């Protein structure tokens, strides 16, 4: 067989990662702290905006189990697996932290660009918009893609879009594998991460605007320069204990079920009835029927 890519396009939220509300809040707040430091010329060590790191969260369950194994399998069976991300998150968040962290956790190269809501149409995600861009990014490695007939063949036989929302692409719906929604979530102490992970100087948090920012975002911190809640050491201690117990109970409910989707998908794709050269619309329909029972 001539060298052609096998393209896997992942939706992100609830498809390959769980709920990212805490991670997003961390990113938004650390961005705001950086801007306040820059505006005020605060000399204490402020955060760097080069890279947000949430590898620990991904390793501890935020990344859906068996995604890496599935991709390794695809590369063995179908050869030349190429990964793209297509999310309805914003360009700024996806490129500012989300995409790079997923790439690092998977230990696999993800093609650029990361596709976001800015690439979608008002009706939904559009492969008609994004597929030509994918071809342009791959054509150097796969010169045969210059031929439109070859490009069309790859779209209909060696491209799959994986999303937890059925019919979430406008065109080529027969190329979508629908996965169950992945609901894993974890809430952690964002302030503690600012100090321990990002090594932000604690003096930064004496600034009243930064303290106000933390309070508005529900980030608990004791500080004598803060508002009446932040000045009250007993209140902060009780509030942190309450949140810790509440979150533990919530996690025990939401995260208790082992997720096997990508493990089961890999097993089904191992069937010799599925060709090593292509994944047909009929194959995808069969997989959706089996794995969504």
C-alpha positions, 0 to 999 in steps of 0.5 A, spaced: 500 500 500 502 507 498 504 511 504 497 514 506 495 517 513 490 514 518 487 521 521 484 521 528 481 527 530 479 528 537 474 532 540 477 534 547 472 535 553 468 529 555 471 525 549 479 524 551 479 528 558 474 529 563 471 536 566 476 541 566 473 547 570 478 547 575 484 547 570 480 553 566 479 557 572 487 556 574 489 558 567 484 564 567 486 567 574 494 566 573 493 570 566 489 575 570 495 575 576 500 576 570 497 582 567 496 585 574 503 584 576 505 587 569 501 593 570 503 594 577 510 593 576 510 588 582 517 586 583 516 579 587 516 573 582 510 573 578 507 567 574 510 566 567 505 565 562 510 560 557 506 554 559 501 552 564 502 545 567 496 540 569 500 534 567 499 531 574 491 532 573 491 528 567 495 523 569 491 522 575 484 521 571 483 527 567 486 524 561 481 518 559 484 511 560 487 507 554 487 513 549 495 512 548 494 505 547 489 506 542 493 511 538 499 506 538 494 500 536 492 504 530 499 506 528 501 498 528 494 496 525 493 502 520 500 505 519 502 512 519 497 515 525 496 522 525 492 526 530 488 532 530 484 536 536 478 539 534 474 542 540 469 548 541 473 551 546 476 558 545 483 558 540 486 562 546 485 557 551 486 551 547 493 554 544 495 557 551 495 550 555 490 545 553 493 542 547 500 542 549 498 539 556 494 533 552 500 532 547 505 532 553 501 527 557 500 522 551 507 523 549 505 523 542 506 529 537 499 532 535 498 536 529 497 543 528 493 547 528 489 545 534 482 546 531 477 550 535 470 554 535 473 559 531 473 553 525 466 551 526 460 554 523 454 556 527 451 549 526 456 545 529 463 542 527 465 542 520 470 537 517 469 541 510 472 547 513 478 543 517 479 537 512 483 542 507 487 545 512 489 538 515 491 536 508 495 542 507 499 540 514 500 533 512 502 534 504 509 534 505 510 527 509 504 524 504 505 527 497 500 523 494 495 527 498 496 533 492 491 528 488 484 530 490 482 523 489 487 520 494 485 526 499 478 524 498 479 516 499 483 518 505 477 522 508 472 516 507 476 510 508 482 513 513 479 518 517 475 518 523 472 523 528 471 521 535 466 525 539 461 524 545 456 528 542 452 524 536 452 528 529 457 533 532 459 534 525 455 537 519 458 533 514 461 526 513 457 524 519 458 517 518 466 518 519 464 519 527 465 514 532 461 516 538 464 515 545 460 515 552 461 522 555 467 522 560 465 525 566 471 525 571 473 531 575 477 533 580 477 540 584 484 542 587 487 547 591 489 552 586 492 557 591 497 551 593 499 550 586 500 557 585 506 557 591 508 550 590 508 548 582 509 555 579 513 558 585 509 565 585 512 569 591 507 569 596 508 576 597 505 577 590 498 575 594 499 581 598 496 585 593 489 587 594 487 587 587 490 580 586 486 578 593 480 581 590 481 576 584 482 570 588 475 571 592 471 573 586 473 566 583 472 562 590 479 561 591 480 560 599 486 564 602 488 567 608 491 574 608 491 579 613 491 584 607 484 581 604 477 582 605 473 580 612 473 573 609 480 572 607 482 576 614 479 570 618 483 564 619 478 560 622 473 561 617 478 559 611 480 553 615 473 551 616 471 553 608 477 549 606 475 543 610 468 543 608 470 543 600 475 538 601 470 533 604 464 535 599 469 534 593 471 527 596 464 525 596 462 528 589 468 524 586 466 518 589 460 518 586 462 521 579 469 517 578 467 511 581 466 507 574 472 505 570 472 507 563 474 502 558 471 505 552 478 506 548 480 499 551 474 496 548 474 500 541 481 497 540 479 490 542 474 491 536 478 494 531 483 488 532 478 483 529 481 481 522 474 482 519 476 490 519 481 491 514 488 494 515 488 499 510 481 502 511 476 503 516 469 503 512 463 507 514 460 500 515 465 498 520 464 505 524 456 504 524 458 497 527 463 499 532 458 505 534 452 499 535 457 495 539 460 500 544 454 504 545 450 499 548 
